[in-house]
């Protein structure tokens, strides 16, 4: 399993958000470098974002493509992309970043 994982719940429908695209970037100087991408499974989970690459200390960004997800369901939504930026200070740890999502709002937290 990747050292960075996520889980997306569609709170407007009361179920996991399946087939939602997520991109992972790491900050390098002033630039963001793409280091992984994937889609949530039927349980709303995406666990392979880093693949076999090692986690290193730094600033990371998960981008959740919520607009495309809701558009595929013919649901109008306010947010097209949701960036979540966080710091990895100890590369030996696992980082789980869940997202609670609805067409007009979202919430995220450091999971376990």
C-alpha positions as CSV (number, residue, x, y, z in Angstrom):
1,X,0.0,0.0,0.0
2,X,1.1,3.5,-0.8
3,X,2.3,5.8,2.1
4,X,-0.4,8.3,1.0
5,X,-4.0,7.1,0.7
6,X,-7.4,8.7,0.6
7,X,-11.0,7.8,0.9
8,X,-13.8,9.9,-0.6
9,X,-17.4,9.8,0.7
10,X,-20.2,11.5,-1.3
11,X,-22.3,12.8,1.6
12,X,-25.0,14.1,-0.7
13,X,-25.8,10.5,-1.8
14,X,-24.7,8.7,1.4
15,X,-22.2,6.5,-0.3
16,X,-18.5,6.2,-1.4
17,X,-17.5,8.4,-4.4
18,X,-16.4,5.8,-7.0
19,X,-14.5,6.8,-10.1
20,X,-13.3,10.1,-8.8
21,X,-9.9,11.2,-10.3
22,X,-7.2,12.2,-7.9
23,X,-3.8,13.5,-8.6
24,X,-0.8,13.7,-6.3
25,X,1.9,16.3,-6.6
26,X,5.0,17.1,-4.5
27,X,6.4,20.6,-4.3
28,X,9.9,21.1,-5.7
29,X,11.1,24.6,-5.2
30,X,8.3,26.8,-6.5
31,X,7.0,24.1,-8.9
32,X,4.6,21.2,-8.3
33,X,5.8,17.8,-9.7
34,X,3.3,15.2,-10.6
35,X,4.1,11.9,-8.8
36,X,0.9,9.9,-9.1
37,X,-2.7,9.7,-10.1
38,X,-5.6,7.3,-9.8
39,X,-9.3,6.9,-9.5
40,X,-11.3,5.9,-6.4
41,X,-12.6,2.3,-6.4
42,X,-16.2,1.3,-5.7
43,X,-15.5,1.8,-2.0
44,X,-14.3,5.4,-2.6
45,X,-10.7,4.4,-1.8
46,X,-7.5,5.2,-3.7
47,X,-4.5,3.6,-2.3
48,X,-1.9,3.4,-5.0
49,X,-1.0,7.0,-5.6
50,X,2.7,6.7,-4.8
51,X,3.0,3.3,-6.3
52,X,6.4,1.8,-5.2
53,X,8.0,5.2,-4.9
54,X,9.3,6.0,-1.4
55,X,7.7,8.8,0.6
56,X,10.1,11.7,1.3
57,X,9.8,14.7,3.6
58,X,8.1,17.7,1.8
59,X,4.9,19.4,0.8
60,X,2.3,17.4,-1.1
61,X,-0.9,18.2,-2.8
62,X,-3.9,15.9,-3.5
63,X,-6.2,17.3,-6.1
64,X,-9.7,15.8,-6.1
65,X,-11.5,16.3,-9.5
66,X,-15.0,16.8,-8.0
67,X,-16.5,18.7,-10.9
68,X,-15.9,15.8,-13.3
69,X,-17.2,13.3,-10.8
70,X,-20.5,15.2,-10.3
71,X,-20.7,16.1,-14.0
72,X,-20.7,12.4,-14.9
73,X,-23.7,12.0,-12.6
74,X,-25.5,15.0,-14.2
75,X,-25.3,16.9,-10.9
76,X,-24.4,20.6,-10.8
77,X,-21.5,21.3,-8.4
78,X,-19.7,24.4,-7.2
79,X,-16.1,23.1,-6.9
80,X,-14.4,21.8,-10.0
81,X,-11.1,20.8,-8.4
82,X,-10.3,20.5,-4.7
83,X,-6.6,20.9,-3.8
84,X,-5.5,19.6,-0.3
85,X,-2.0,20.7,0.6
86,X,-0.2,19.0,3.5
87,X,3.2,18.6,5.0
88,X,5.1,15.3,5.4
89,X,7.6,15.8,8.2
90,X,8.3,12.1,9.0
91,X,8.6,9.9,5.9
92,X,8.2,6.7,8.0
93,X,4.6,7.4,8.7
94,X,1.4,6.6,6.7
95,X,-0.7,9.6,5.6
96,X,-4.5,9.0,5.1
97,X,-6.4,12.1,3.8
98,X,-10.1,11.4,3.6
99,X,-12.5,13.8,1.8
100,X,-16.2,14.3,2.6
101,X,-17.8,15.7,-0.5
102,X,-21.1,17.2,-1.6
103,X,-21.9,19.4,-4.7
104,X,-21.5,22.6,-2.6
105,X,-19.1,21.8,0.1
106,X,-16.3,19.5,1.4
107,X,-14.4,18.7,4.5
108,X,-11.1,16.9,5.0
109,X,-9.0,15.7,7.9
110,X,-5.9,13.7,8.8
111,X,-7.2,10.1,9.0
112,X,-5.6,7.0,10.3
